[in-house]
């Protein structure tokens, strides 16, 4: 019952935050933005209690089934946004974060809460490090994708000279480009660290750093994609529209990696998404 109460509270708080951000988007009132952030932070705290409860019951990081994995991903995504918000003042990305967190929690709530069985080895520090850091990196890439979408919307408004709904509600192209770049740099560092943690765990459990698991392959594809993006950016060969498009494509690759490698191809990572 306590778990159900926490899940419902999370959904209500995330939903209320989404509503506040929607009002802010239309009316551009600072107090509505502040309310959205406050509710989102409240949802994050309640969600932390939910994750902590699952951790305590399992005795290991709660990613033993799809419900727990989605819940963990939603919590970390919210936490990464809040850090970026207070560190860099990326206010506009809350318009994406709150609805995304709400949707993830609604989907998670419709899935079996208790795992069929607990996975051995999940109590390892390297599993905890690998999962949390990887999800943090993917959350940063998700925010970069959101910034990229907003960049393309604003750029289209400027090119067509149509001052539509979003024109006066979005930051400048330069700021959106900088937001996306900052998110990608942080995401890439976290993804790299998370993959290293995964390799260390794989060596300890399976005796080899690389086992040929489909998730490993697609994660490597995603890593090389973002490495190429940053290489082009650092060498002044990309930026603006190209970077925005690549940020959207890169996150699409990550989503495909999660769906295809976990649901349709057998491998070591399937326990994370079992029902």
Secondary structure, 3 states (H helix, E strand, C coil): CHHHHHHHHHHHHHHHHHHHHHHHHHHCCHHHHHHHHHHHHHHHHHHHHHHHHHHHHHCCCCCCCHHHHHHHHHHHHHHHHHHHHHHHCCHHHHHHHHHHHHHHHHHHHCCCCCCCCCCCCCCCHHHHHHHHHHHHHHHHHHHHHHHHHHHHHHHHHHHHCCCCCCCCCCCCHHHHHHHHHHHHHHHHHHHHHHHHHHHHHHHHHHCCCCCCCHHHHHHHHHHHHHHHHHHHHHCCCCCCHHHHHHHHHHHHHHHHHHHHHHHHCCCCCHHHHCC
